[in-house]
Amino acid sequence: MKNSTVNFTTSAALFESSDVLLRLHMSVHSINVLFGLPTHSFILWLIITDTGSGIASDFFNLNLSVCEFGICLNSVFTLIFYSLQISSLSGLIRFLLGLGITGRPLFQCLMCVERYLAVVHPVTFLKYKPLRYRLMCCTAAWIINLGSCLCLFISSNFVLFIKFYSIQFLVFLSILLFCCLAVLRALKRSGPGERGREREEENHMKKRAFNLILITTVNLVVIYLPYTISGFYYILSKQHIFELYSFSYLLFVFGGFVQPVLYLHRAGKLSFPCSP
């Protein structure tokens, strides 16, 4: 475990001096595998076999689920790496790490921008609603994502890794918050000509949409803000707060389950006691 490439492979290596933190990290990876793989596999199956709205309406969600599936595979290989000490897996783990650092926030950005256009600029949204535009965006996103994965595969410099994900998360979080807050602000307004029963139905739909975007906004902050703070603190002070880094990773993994749960709820496969 003294090799710098191995130490870069996963953030759990930061905590090798602490058995408690390392066990916590491995436990999080185990949970990600046990619950993440079947959940994202089920979502992929639902989207692909959907005969109602078709694959076009959930195209970004489909790509996000593929990305999340890859993140779960990263957890599988990380567990094997630490359990069996197979050093040849280090490159593969670094490569798949790019799916979490770039892939997840990038596809979440595309989904948030789509919602932003649909609510704030509906005319523009209708113009770019056809599947070919989503396909073009996802193609560009996967090229960027692949580039990120290759950079992490080639480089084993941990300092560059910290700077890499910190700057990316800051940029992505800014875009995500701008879109989500703009949508929340638009949903709070009352539309013209709303009255009587139509207004009640419209308000009910807006309330559900508002709650969905609010949950998404809070989740995005929980996923990316602690990691961003931890990264920039290290860049500025050259010191790691191991507990904050470990806590950030825990939030990053568990926060990734919120979007699948919301999708399953919307698809009618999961119900909440307080659901309307």
C-alpha positions, -999 to +999 in steps of 0.1 A: +000+000+000+030+023-002+028+028-039+015+062-049-006+047-077-023+024-052-028+053-027-045+073-055-068+044-065-095+052-040-100+077-013-101+049+013-063+048+010-062+081+028-075+064+059-052+034+060-038+048+093-073+045+108-090+011+109-123+027+118-123+051+088-112+024+064-139+000+076-164+027+073-153+033+037-155-003+028-189-006+044-201+023+022-187+005-009-205-027+002-238-008+006-233+008-028-229-026-044-257-044-026-283-017-032-269+003-062-264-025-087-300-040-085-316-005-083-299+010-113-303-023-132-341-021-125-342+015-136-324+008-169-348-021-175-378+002-168-366+030-192-356+006-220-389-014-219-411+016-214-438+017-240-456+047-227-437+080-230-408+062-247-371+064-242-368+100-254-384+116-222-360+097-199-329+097-222-308+118-197-320+096-169-310+065-189-274+078-193-272+088-157-282+053-147-255+038-169-230+061-153-243+052-118-240+015-127-204+021-136-199+038-102-213+007-085-188-014-105-161+008-092-172-002-057-171-038-067-135-036-079-124-015-049-137-042-025-119-069-045-088-047-046-086-043-008-098-078+000-075-097-023-047-071-028-049-074-066-028-044-077-036-048-114-071-035-107-058+000-097-059+013-132-094+001-138-106+016-105-090+050-114-107+049-148-141+042-133-136+069-108-141+094-136-178+083-138-184+097-104-163+128-107-174+139-141-202+116-154-227+119-125-226+157-121-225+162-159-257+142-166-273+158-136-265+192-151-282+181-184-313+170-165-314+203-145-309+224-177-337+205-194-360+213-164-349+249-164-357+253-201-391+235-197-402+258-169-385+291-175-381+290-213-409+267-226-407+279-262-370+271-264-376+238-247-401+228-274-376+237-301-350+214-287-373+187-274-367+161-302-345+131-293-317+141-317-308+171-295-306+149-264-285+124-283-261+152-293-258+164-257-252+130-244-226+122-270-207+153-261-211+144-224-197+109-228-167+122-248-160+146-219-166+118-194-143+094-213-116+121-214-119+125-176-117+087-171-086+085-193-069+114-174-075+096-141-063+063-156-030+079-169-022+101-139-016+088-103-009+122-088-032+126-059-027+164-056-038+169-092-068+146-085-079+168-056-077+199-077-094+181-106-125+171-087-127+203-066-128+226-096-152+204-115-176+200-085-176+238-080-184+245-116-211+218-118-226+228-085-229+264-096-247+254-128-270+230-109-279+255-082-286+282-108-310+260-128-327+246-097-332+279-080-345+295-112-370+267-115-381+270-079-386+308-083-406+302-115-428+276-098-436+300-069-453+324-093-490+321-103-497+317-140-520+341-158-556+332-162-557+305-135-590+303-116-614+279-100-608+242-105-581+247-131-562+268-107-564+241-080-551+214-104-524+237-116-513+246-080-513+209-071-490+201-101-468+230-092-466+220-056-455+185-066-429+198-090-417+224-065-412+197-039-393+175-064-370+203-074-365+213-038-355+177-028-332+176-058-315+209-049-309+199-013-295+166-025-271+182-049-258+205-022-254+175+002-235+155-025-211+181-038-206+209-013-188+189+014-164+173-012-158+208-026-150+223+008-127+194+017-109+197-016-103+234-015-093+233+021-065+208+011-055+230-019-052+261+003-038+245+035-021+214+022-037+195+051-065+169+050-093+167+075-097+129+072-131+129+090-145+155+066-132+137+036-147+104+048-180+121+057-181+137+022-176+104+005-204+089+026-228+117+015-216+113-021-225+077-022-258+078-003-269+110-021-267+090-053-296+070-042-320+099-041-324+103-078-332+066-084-358+067-055-375+098-071-376+081-105-391+049-091-417+069-072-425+088-104-428+055-123-452+042-097-428+015-085-423+030-051-448+048-028-443+070+002-468+071+031-472+108+028-475+108-010-506+127-023 
